[in-house]
């Protein structure tokens, strides 16, 4: 539920995938599409 989603977002923020929460509650995606998880 919510707790797991919040934990995942915190991990994504620490990894540099998303920005910190802005004043309006939004986050910015910092990784270009197709780059996350590219292990090729």
C-alpha distance matrix in Angstrom:
0.0 3.8 5.7 5.6 6.4 8.8 10.3 11.0 12.6 14.6 15.8 16.8 18.7 20.4 21.5 22.9 20.9 19.8 21.5 20.6 19.1 22.1 23.3 21.9 18.3 19.0 19.1 21.9 21.6 24.3 24.7 26.8 25.6 26.3 26.7 23.2 23.4 27.1 28.6 31.8
3.8 0.0 3.8 5.5 5.1 6.1 8.6 9.9 10.6 12.3 14.3 15.2 16.4 18.4 19.9 21.1 19.3 17.7 18.9 17.6 15.8 18.8 19.7 18.6 15.0 16.0 16.4 19.4 19.7 22.4 23.3 25.7 24.9 26.1 26.2 22.8 23.6 27.3 29.0 32.3
5.7 3.8 0.0 3.8 5.5 5.1 6.2 8.6 10.0 10.6 12.4 14.2 15.3 16.7 18.5 20.1 18.9 17.7 18.8 17.2 16.0 19.3 20.4 20.0 16.3 17.4 17.2 20.3 20.4 22.6 23.5 26.3 25.8 26.8 26.4 22.8 23.3 27.1 28.4 31.9
5.6 5.5 3.8 0.0 3.8 5.4 5.1 6.2 8.7 9.9 10.6 12.3 14.2 15.4 16.5 18.5 17.0 16.4 18.2 17.3 16.7 20.2 21.9 21.4 17.6 17.9 17.1 19.6 19.0 21.1 21.4 24.1 23.4 24.0 23.6 19.9 20.0 23.8 25.0 28.5
6.4 5.1 5.5 3.8 0.0 3.8 5.4 5.1 6.2 8.6 9.9 10.5 12.3 14.3 15.3 16.5 14.6 13.5 15.4 14.8 13.9 17.2 19.2 18.3 14.5 14.4 13.7 16.2 15.7 18.1 18.7 21.2 20.5 21.5 21.3 17.8 18.5 22.3 24.0 27.3
8.8 6.1 5.1 5.4 3.8 0.0 3.8 5.5 5.2 6.2 8.7 9.8 10.5 12.4 14.3 15.4 14.2 12.6 13.6 12.2 11.3 14.8 16.6 16.3 12.5 13.1 12.4 15.3 15.5 17.6 18.8 21.7 21.6 23.0 22.3 19.0 20.0 23.7 25.5 28.9
10.3 8.6 6.2 5.1 5.4 3.8 0.0 3.8 5.5 5.1 6.3 8.7 9.9 10.7 12.4 14.4 13.7 13.0 14.4 13.2 13.3 17.1 19.2 19.3 15.6 15.9 14.4 16.8 16.5 17.9 18.7 21.9 22.0 22.8 21.7 18.1 18.6 22.4 23.6 27.3
11.0 9.9 8.6 6.2 5.1 5.5 3.8 0.0 3.8 5.4 5.1 6.1 8.6 9.9 10.5 12.4 11.0 10.8 13.1 12.9 13.4 17.1 19.7 19.5 15.8 15.2 13.2 15.0 13.9 15.4 15.6 18.6 18.4 19.1 18.1 14.5 15.0 18.8 20.2 23.8
12.6 10.6 10.0 8.7 6.2 5.2 5.5 3.8 0.0 3.8 5.4 4.9 6.1 8.6 9.7 10.5 9.1 7.8 9.6 9.4 9.7 13.3 16.1 16.0 12.4 11.6 9.5 11.5 11.0 12.7 13.8 16.9 17.1 18.5 17.5 14.3 15.7 19.2 21.2 24.6
14.6 12.3 10.6 9.9 8.6 6.2 5.1 5.4 3.8 0.0 3.8 5.4 5.1 6.3 8.6 9.9 9.9 8.9 9.7 8.6 9.8 13.5 16.2 16.9 13.5 13.3 11.1 13.1 13.0 13.9 15.2 18.7 19.6 20.8 19.2 16.1 17.3 20.7 22.3 25.9
15.8 14.3 12.4 10.6 9.9 8.7 6.3 5.1 5.4 3.8 0.0 3.8 5.4 5.1 6.2 8.7 8.8 9.3 11.1 11.0 12.9 16.5 19.5 20.2 16.8 16.0 13.3 14.4 13.3 13.6 14.1 17.6 18.4 19.0 17.1 13.7 14.4 17.8 19.0 22.7
16.8 15.2 14.2 12.3 10.5 9.8 8.7 6.1 4.9 5.4 3.8 0.0 3.8 5.5 5.1 6.3 5.2 6.0 8.6 9.7 11.7 15.0 18.4 18.7 15.5 13.9 10.8 11.3 9.7 10.0 10.4 13.9 14.7 15.7 13.9 10.7 12.1 15.4 17.2 20.7
18.7 16.4 15.3 14.2 12.3 10.5 9.9 8.6 6.1 5.1 5.4 3.8 0.0 3.8 5.4 5.1 5.7 4.9 5.9 6.3 9.0 12.2 15.6 16.6 13.7 12.4 9.2 9.9 9.4 9.3 11.0 14.7 16.3 17.7 15.7 13.1 15.1 18.0 19.9 23.3
20.4 18.4 16.7 15.4 14.3 12.4 10.7 9.9 8.6 6.3 5.1 5.5 3.8 0.0 3.8 5.5 7.7 8.3 8.9 9.0 12.1 15.2 18.4 19.9 17.1 16.1 12.9 13.4 12.7 11.7 12.9 16.7 18.5 19.4 16.8 14.2 15.5 18.3 19.6 23.0
21.5 19.9 18.5 16.5 15.3 14.3 12.4 10.5 9.7 8.6 6.2 5.1 5.4 3.8 0.0 3.8 5.6 8.0 9.8 11.2 14.3 17.2 20.7 21.8 19.0 17.4 13.8 13.4 11.7 10.2 10.3 14.0 15.8 16.2 13.4 10.8 12.0 14.6 15.8 19.3
22.9 21.1 20.1 18.5 16.5 15.4 14.4 12.4 10.5 9.9 8.7 6.3 5.1 5.5 3.8 0.0 3.8 5.7 7.0 9.3 12.6 15.0 18.6 19.7 17.4 15.3 11.6 10.5 9.0 6.9 7.9 11.6 14.0 15.2 12.4 10.6 12.9 15.0 16.9 19.9
20.9 19.3 18.9 17.0 14.6 14.2 13.7 11.0 9.1 9.9 8.8 5.2 5.7 7.7 5.6 3.8 0.0 3.8 7.0 9.9 12.4 14.8 18.5 18.8 16.3 13.8 10.1 8.8 6.2 5.2 5.5 9.2 10.8 12.2 10.1 7.9 10.7 13.1 15.5 18.5
19.8 17.7 17.7 16.4 13.5 12.6 13.0 10.8 7.8 8.9 9.3 6.0 4.9 8.3 8.0 5.7 3.8 0.0 3.8 6.7 8.8 11.0 14.8 15.0 12.6 10.1 6.3 5.6 4.5 5.1 7.4 10.6 12.2 14.4 13.0 11.1 14.0 16.5 19.2 22.0
21.5 18.9 18.8 18.2 15.4 13.6 14.4 13.1 9.6 9.7 11.1 8.6 5.9 8.9 9.8 7.0 7.0 3.8 0.0 3.8 6.4 8.1 11.9 12.8 11.0 8.9 5.4 5.1 6.4 6.6 9.9 13.0 15.1 17.6 16.1 14.6 17.6 19.9 22.5 25.3
20.6 17.6 17.2 17.3 14.8 12.2 13.2 12.9 9.4 8.6 11.0 9.7 6.3 9.0 11.2 9.3 9.9 6.7 3.8 0.0 3.8 6.3 9.6 11.3 9.2 8.5 6.1 7.8 9.8 10.4 13.6 16.7 18.6 21.1 19.5 17.7 20.4 23.0 25.3 28.4
19.1 15.8 16.0 16.7 13.9 11.3 13.3 13.4 9.7 9.8 12.9 11.7 9.0 12.1 14.3 12.6 12.4 8.8 6.4 3.8 0.0 3.8 6.7 7.8 5.5 5.6 5.0 8.1 10.9 12.5 15.7 18.4 19.8 22.6 21.6 19.6 22.4 25.1 27.7 30.7
22.1 18.8 19.3 20.2 17.2 14.8 17.1 17.1 13.3 13.5 16.5 15.0 12.2 15.2 17.2 15.0 14.8 11.0 8.1 6.3 3.8 0.0 3.8 5.4 5.2 5.4 6.1 8.5 12.0 13.6 17.1 19.4 21.0 24.1 23.3 21.9 24.9 27.4 30.2 32.9
23.3 19.7 20.4 21.9 19.2 16.6 19.2 19.7 16.1 16.2 19.5 18.4 15.6 18.4 20.7 18.6 18.5 14.8 11.9 9.6 6.7 3.8 0.0 3.8 5.5 7.4 9.5 12.0 15.6 17.3 20.9 23.0 24.5 27.7 27.0 25.6 28.6 31.1 33.9 36.7
21.9 18.6 20.0 21.4 18.3 16.3 19.3 19.5 16.0 16.9 20.2 18.7 16.6 19.9 21.8 19.7 18.8 15.0 12.8 11.3 7.8 5.4 3.8 0.0 3.8 5.7 8.9 11.6 15.1 17.5 20.7 22.4 23.4 26.7 26.6 25.1 28.2 30.7 33.7 36.4
18.3 15.0 16.3 17.6 14.5 12.5 15.6 15.8 12.4 13.5 16.8 15.5 13.7 17.1 19.0 17.4 16.3 12.6 11.0 9.2 5.5 5.2 5.5 3.8 0.0 3.8 6.8 10.2 13.3 15.9 18.9 20.9 21.7 24.7 24.5 22.6 25.4 28.2 31.1 33.9
19.0 16.0 17.4 17.9 14.4 13.1 15.9 15.2 11.6 13.3 16.0 13.9 12.4 16.1 17.4 15.3 13.8 10.1 8.9 8.5 5.6 5.4 7.4 5.7 3.8 0.0 3.8 6.8 9.8 12.7 15.6 17.4 18.1 21.2 21.2 19.6 22.6 25.2 28.3 30.9
19.1 16.4 17.2 17.1 13.7 12.4 14.4 13.2 9.5 11.1 13.3 10.8 9.2 12.9 13.8 11.6 10.1 6.3 5.4 6.1 5.0 6.1 9.5 8.9 6.8 3.8 0.0 3.8 6.6 9.2 12.1 14.3 15.4 18.4 17.9 16.3 19.4 21.9 24.9 27.5
21.9 19.4 20.3 19.6 16.2 15.3 16.8 15.0 11.5 13.1 14.4 11.3 9.9 13.4 13.4 10.5 8.8 5.6 5.1 7.8 8.1 8.5 12.0 11.6 10.2 6.8 3.8 0.0 3.8 6.1 9.3 11.0 12.6 15.8 15.3 14.4 17.8 19.8 23.0 25.3
21.6 19.7 20.4 19.0 15.7 15.5 16.5 13.9 11.0 13.0 13.3 9.7 9.4 12.7 11.7 9.0 6.2 4.5 6.4 9.8 10.9 12.0 15.6 15.1 13.3 9.8 6.6 3.8 0.0 3.8 5.8 7.7 9.1 12.1 11.5 10.6 14.2 16.0 19.3 21.6
24.3 22.4 22.6 21.1 18.1 17.6 17.9 15.4 12.7 13.9 13.6 10.0 9.3 11.7 10.2 6.9 5.2 5.1 6.6 10.4 12.5 13.6 17.3 17.5 15.9 12.7 9.2 6.1 3.8 0.0 3.8 6.5 9.3 11.9 10.3 9.9 13.5 14.9 17.9 20.1
24.7 23.3 23.5 21.4 18.7 18.8 18.7 15.6 13.8 15.2 14.1 10.4 11.0 12.9 10.3 7.9 5.5 7.4 9.9 13.6 15.7 17.1 20.9 20.7 18.9 15.6 12.1 9.3 5.8 3.8 0.0 3.8 6.4 8.3 6.4 6.5 10.2 11.2 14.4 16.4
26.8 25.7 26.3 24.1 21.2 21.7 21.9 18.6 16.9 18.7 17.6 13.9 14.7 16.7 14.0 11.6 9.2 10.6 13.0 16.7 18.4 19.4 23.0 22.4 20.9 17.4 14.3 11.0 7.7 6.5 3.8 0.0 3.8 6.3 5.7 7.5 11.1 11.1 14.7 15.9
25.6 24.9 25.8 23.4 20.5 21.6 22.0 18.4 17.1 19.6 18.4 14.7 16.3 18.5 15.8 14.0 10.8 12.2 15.1 18.6 19.8 21.0 24.5 23.4 21.7 18.1 15.4 12.6 9.1 9.3 6.4 3.8 0.0 3.8 5.6 7.1 10.3 10.4 14.2 15.1
26.3 26.1 26.8 24.0 21.5 23.0 22.8 19.1 18.5 20.8 19.0 15.7 17.7 19.4 16.2 15.2 12.2 14.4 17.6 21.1 22.6 24.1 27.7 26.7 24.7 21.2 18.4 15.8 12.1 11.9 8.3 6.3 3.8 0.0 3.8 5.8 7.9 7.2 10.9 11.6
26.7 26.2 26.4 23.6 21.3 22.3 21.7 18.1 17.5 19.2 17.1 13.9 15.7 16.8 13.4 12.4 10.1 13.0 16.1 19.5 21.6 23.3 27.0 26.6 24.5 21.2 17.9 15.3 11.5 10.3 6.4 5.7 5.6 3.8 0.0 3.8 6.3 5.5 9.1 10.4
23.2 22.8 22.8 19.9 17.8 19.0 18.1 14.5 14.3 16.1 13.7 10.7 13.1 14.2 10.8 10.6 7.9 11.1 14.6 17.7 19.6 21.9 25.6 25.1 22.6 19.6 16.3 14.4 10.6 9.9 6.5 7.5 7.1 5.8 3.8 0.0 3.8 5.6 8.8 11.2
23.4 23.6 23.3 20.0 18.5 20.0 18.6 15.0 15.7 17.3 14.4 12.1 15.1 15.5 12.0 12.9 10.7 14.0 17.6 20.4 22.4 24.9 28.6 28.2 25.4 22.6 19.4 17.8 14.2 13.5 10.2 11.1 10.3 7.9 6.3 3.8 0.0 3.8 5.9 8.9
27.1 27.3 27.1 23.8 22.3 23.7 22.4 18.8 19.2 20.7 17.8 15.4 18.0 18.3 14.6 15.0 13.1 16.5 19.9 23.0 25.1 27.4 31.1 30.7 28.2 25.2 21.9 19.8 16.0 14.9 11.2 11.1 10.4 7.2 5.5 5.6 3.8 0.0 3.8 5.7
28.6 29.0 28.4 25.0 24.0 25.5 23.6 20.2 21.2 22.3 19.0 17.2 19.9 19.6 15.8 16.9 15.5 19.2 22.5 25.3 27.7 30.2 33.9 33.7 31.1 28.3 24.9 23.0 19.3 17.9 14.4 14.7 14.2 10.9 9.1 8.8 5.9 3.8 0.0 3.8
31.8 32.3 31.9 28.5 27.3 28.9 27.3 23.8 24.6 25.9 22.7 20.7 23.3 23.0 19.3 19.9 18.5 22.0 25.3 28.4 30.7 32.9 36.7 36.4 33.9 30.9 27.5 25.3 21.6 20.1 16.4 15.9 15.1 11.6 10.4 11.2 8.9 5.7 3.8 0.0
